[in-house]
Amino acid sequence: MKYEVDIIKELNSNEIVVKVQGLNVTFGKAHIIHDVSFEVRKGEIIGLFGISGAGKTTIIRVLTCQIKSKNWTGDVLVTHLNPAKEKNHQKILSRIGYVPQLELLNLYYELSPLVNVETFASNYGMKKEKAKEVAEELFSILDIPEDTWKNALKKLSGGEKKRVSMAIGLIHNPEVLFLDEPTTGVDANKRYDILNYLKILNRKLGTTMFIITHDLEAALICDKTAILREGELLAFDSPHNLIQTLPSNGLLVRLTIQDLTQEKIDIIKAFEYCERISRVGNINIEVFLYDFGKNINPFIDYLFEKGIKIISMSRDSANFRRYFQIRIQEEEEKEREQEIKIGETKEEEEHLKNTENEKSEKSGGI
């Protein structure tokens, strides 16, 4: 079916195209994914964020039929089909697209962009004429210069190669497109261009997208963001809603402090209504306050009373990057507290054991 690129399809449909409920993935004794649940509606862009080993790729491998059902449990649907059933795999794969992190995995560098797309389109039974027609429409949306369409792909820039890879992932008009690190390997100043192209494709084609990435700036185009750590889903909501869960709905004061030291940070942290403080530079901090509007002036008075000299001060709102960092820090702090408690419990048990042994020895000696 020809793309109607001049019509912006209605997004935010109530149709759920991906459902994950209670997903657990295990390989032998290794428990990789822990009880992950989320739903994705038609036309949404979903960002999966987390450091290496967080579980992003494993979840996508389940959704794209790459992990055998014996290794996972849960209620999972992709385009209304269950990937646990092998008979559904061909249908699911025909309804989804995939853009790998490394273009060399799905591009032939000696061939032209057009021939590349035609070659992959043949895997879906598309005729050459139809593939060429769709490819040209996608190339136009992606701003791939027309004078490069018939040149060897190796002559294109990194950003242009990335966009050709996107076109290949979209050639069969998939319902869901999975993109693995779409901004990796692209010059820093071109990252926003790639994200902008993805948003344009989403708006014009209505394609549901999963962006698997370390690049926190990708949240700028996401309708929902998932934060993963060590196989657990820490958060799943819109970036705006997640930021609103921070103290004072994400309002913060950014301070430049003269001769900033850890001692001064501890003094600032001791302010009664200080919810969280983050060092963001050699002499810069960001502070979240409880009831920001009410307590900002008492906070500044407190700093003056403590002899802390402020070079500059500004009020700001947290971005997704700051929310992500805080959320990860909270989990790390919980783990440290748990480790301390476990250590203290073991010490108490050892102390009690030694005490009992001493009593037994004394009793035996009498």
JOZI-V487910 format. One record per backbone hydrogen bond with DSSP energy under -1.0 kcal/mol. CO is the residue of the C=O (numbers start at 1). NH is the residue of the N-H. E is the energy in kcal/mol with one decimal. If there is no record, write none. Layout:
BEGIN
co->CO nh->NH e->E
co->CO nh->NH e->E
END
This chain:
BEGIN
co->3 nh->5 e->-1.2
co->4 nh->7 e->-1.4
co->15 nh->42 e->-2.7
co->17 nh->79 e->-3.5
co->18 nh->40 e->-2.8
co->19 nh->77 e->-2.5
co->20 nh->38 e->-2.7
co->21 nh->75 e->-2.7
co->23 nh->36 e->-2.2
co->24 nh->73 e->-2.3
co->25 nh->32 e->-2.3
co->25 nh->33 e->-1.4
co->27 nh->30 e->-2.0
co->30 nh->27 e->-2.5
co->33 nh->25 e->-1.4
co->36 nh->23 e->-2.8
co->38 nh->20 e->-2.9
co->40 nh->17 e->-2.1
co->40 nh->18 e->-1.6
co->41 nh->44 e->-1.9
co->42 nh->13 e->-1.2
co->44 nh->209 e->-2.3
co->45 nh->223 e->-2.2
co->45 nh->224 e->-1.8
co->46 nh->211 e->-3.4
co->47 nh->226 e->-3.4
co->48 nh->213 e->-2.2
co->49 nh->228 e->-2.8
co->51 nh->54 e->-1.8
co->54 nh->231 e->-2.4
co->55 nh->59 e->-2.0
co->56 nh->60 e->-1.9
co->57 nh->61 e->-2.3
co->58 nh->62 e->-1.6
co->59 nh->63 e->-2.1
co->60 nh->64 e->-1.9
co->61 nh->66 e->-3.2
co->62 nh->65 e->-1.4
co->68 nh->71 e->-2.1
co->69 nh->72 e->-1.3
co->71 nh->26 e->-2.8
co->73 nh->24 e->-2.3
co->75 nh->21 e->-2.1
co->77 nh->19 e->-2.6
co->78 nh->81 e->-1.4
co->81 nh->78 e->-3.2
co->82 nh->85 e->-1.5
co->85 nh->88 e->-2.1
co->86 nh->89 e->-1.4
co->88 nh->92 e->-2.7
co->89 nh->93 e->-2.9
co->90 nh->94 e->-1.5
co->92 nh->95 e->-1.2
co->95 nh->175 e->-2.6
co->95 nh->176 e->-1.4
co->97 nh->178 e->-2.7
co->99 nh->180 e->-2.7
co->102 nh->105 e->-1.9
co->103 nh->106 e->-1.9
co->108 nh->111 e->-1.4
co->109 nh->154 e->-2.2
co->111 nh->153 e->-2.6
co->112 nh->116 e->-2.6
co->113 nh->117 e->-2.3
co->114 nh->118 e->-2.6
co->115 nh->119 e->-2.5
co->116 nh->120 e->-2.0
co->117 nh->121 e->-2.5
co->118 nh->122 e->-1.4
co->120 nh->123 e->-1.1
co->121 nh->124 e->-1.7
co->121 nh->126 e->-1.8
co->122 nh->125 e->-1.5
co->127 nh->131 e->-2.7
co->128 nh->132 e->-2.3
co->129 nh->133 e->-1.9
co->130 nh->134 e->-2.5
co->131 nh->135 e->-2.7
co->132 nh->136 e->-2.2
co->133 nh->137 e->-1.5
co->134 nh->138 e->-2.5
co->135 nh->139 e->-3.0
co->136 nh->140 e->-1.8
co->137 nh->141 e->-2.0
co->138 nh->142 e->-2.4
co->139 nh->144 e->-2.5
co->140 nh->143 e->-1.0
co->145 nh->148 e->-2.1
co->146 nh->149 e->-1.1
co->148 nh->151 e->-1.3
co->149 nh->114 e->-2.0
co->152 nh->155 e->-1.9
co->153 nh->156 e->-2.1
co->157 nh->161 e->-2.4
co->158 nh->162 e->-2.0
co->159 nh->163 e->-1.7
co->160 nh->164 e->-2.1
co->161 nh->165 e->-2.2
co->162 nh->166 e->-1.7
co->163 nh->167 e->-2.1
co->164 nh->168 e->-2.1
co->165 nh->169 e->-1.8
co->166 nh->170 e->-1.2
co->170 nh->173 e->-2.4
co->175 nh->208 e->-2.0
co->176 nh->97 e->-2.5
co->177 nh->210 e->-2.7
co->178 nh->99 e->-2.9
co->179 nh->212 e->-3.0
co->181 nh->184 e->-1.4
co->183 nh->186 e->-1.4
co->187 nh->190 e->-2.4
co->190 nh->194 e->-2.0
co->191 nh->195 e->-2.2
co->192 nh->196 e->-2.4
co->193 nh->197 e->-2.4
co->194 nh->198 e->-2.1
co->195 nh->199 e->-2.0
co->196 nh->200 e->-2.3
co->197 nh->201 e->-2.7
co->198 nh->202 e->-2.5
co->199 nh->203 e->-2.5
co->200 nh->204 e->-2.8
co->201 nh->205 e->-2.8
co->202 nh->206 e->-1.6
co->208 nh->177 e->-2.9
co->209 nh->46 e->-3.4
co->210 nh->179 e->-3.1
co->211 nh->48 e->-3.2
co->212 nh->181 e->-3.6
co->215 nh->218 e->-1.8
co->216 nh->219 e->-1.5
co->217 nh->220 e->-2.0
co->218 nh->221 e->-1.8
co->224 nh->47 e->-2.3
co->225 nh->237 e->-1.6
co->226 nh->49 e->-3.2
co->227 nh->234 e->-2.9
co->227 nh->235 e->-1.1
co->229 nh->232 e->-2.0
co->231 nh->34 e->-3.0
co->232 nh->229 e->-2.3
co->235 nh->227 e->-2.3
co->237 nh->225 e->-3.1
co->238 nh->242 e->-2.3
co->239 nh->243 e->-2.4
co->240 nh->244 e->-1.9
co->242 nh->245 e->-1.2
co->243 nh->246 e->-1.7
co->246 nh->249 e->-1.3
co->247 nh->250 e->-1.6
co->248 nh->251 e->-1.8
co->250 nh->318 e->-2.5
co->252 nh->316 e->-2.6
co->253 nh->287 e->-2.4
co->254 nh->314 e->-2.1
co->255 nh->285 e->-2.4
co->256 nh->311 e->-3.2
co->256 nh->312 e->-1.1
co->261 nh->265 e->-2.0
co->262 nh->266 e->-2.4
co->263 nh->267 e->-1.7
co->264 nh->268 e->-2.5
co->265 nh->269 e->-2.6
co->266 nh->270 e->-1.1
co->268 nh->271 e->-1.7
co->271 nh->274 e->-2.1
co->273 nh->290 e->-2.6
co->276 nh->288 e->-3.1
co->278 nh->286 e->-2.5
co->283 nh->257 e->-2.8
co->284 nh->280 e->-2.1
co->285 nh->255 e->-2.5
co->286 nh->278 e->-2.6
co->287 nh->253 e->-2.2
co->288 nh->275 e->-2.7
co->288 nh->276 e->-1.5
co->291 nh->295 e->-2.1
co->292 nh->296 e->-1.7
co->295 nh->299 e->-1.9
co->296 nh->300 e->-2.1
co->297 nh->301 e->-2.4
co->298 nh->302 e->-2.2
co->299 nh->303 e->-1.9
co->300 nh->304 e->-2.1
co->301 nh->305 e->-2.4
co->302 nh->306 e->-1.8
co->303 nh->308 e->-2.5
co->304 nh->307 e->-1.4
co->309 nh->258 e->-2.4
co->312 nh->256 e->-2.5
co->314 nh->254 e->-3.3
co->316 nh->252 e->-2.8
co->319 nh->323 e->-2.1
co->320 nh->324 e->-3.0
co->321 nh->325 e->-2.3
co->322 nh->326 e->-2.5
co->323 nh->327 e->-2.8
co->324 nh->328 e->-2.3
co->325 nh->329 e->-2.4
co->326 nh->330 e->-2.5
co->327 nh->331 e->-1.5
co->328 nh->332 e->-2.2
co->329 nh->333 e->-2.7
co->330 nh->334 e->-2.2
co->331 nh->335 e->-2.2
co->332 nh->336 e->-2.3
co->333 nh->337 e->-2.4
co->334 nh->338 e->-2.5
co->335 nh->339 e->-2.6
co->336 nh->340 e->-2.3
co->337 nh->341 e->-2.4
co->338 nh->342 e->-2.6
co->339 nh->343 e->-2.4
co->340 nh->344 e->-2.8
co->341 nh->345 e->-2.6
co->342 nh->346 e->-2.4
co->343 nh->347 e->-2.1
co->344 nh->348 e->-2.4
co->345 nh->349 e->-2.7
co->346 nh->350 e->-2.5
co->347 nh->351 e->-2.5
co->348 nh->352 e->-2.8
co->349 nh->353 e->-2.3
co->350 nh->354 e->-2.4
co->351 nh->355 e->-2.5
co->352 nh->356 e->-2.7
co->353 nh->357 e->-2.3
co->354 nh->358 e->-2.4
co->355 nh->359 e->-2.3
co->356 nh->360 e->-2.4
co->357 nh->361 e->-2.4
co->358 nh->362 e->-2.2
co->359 nh->363 e->-2.6
co->360 nh->364 e->-2.4
co->361 nh->365 e->-1.3
END
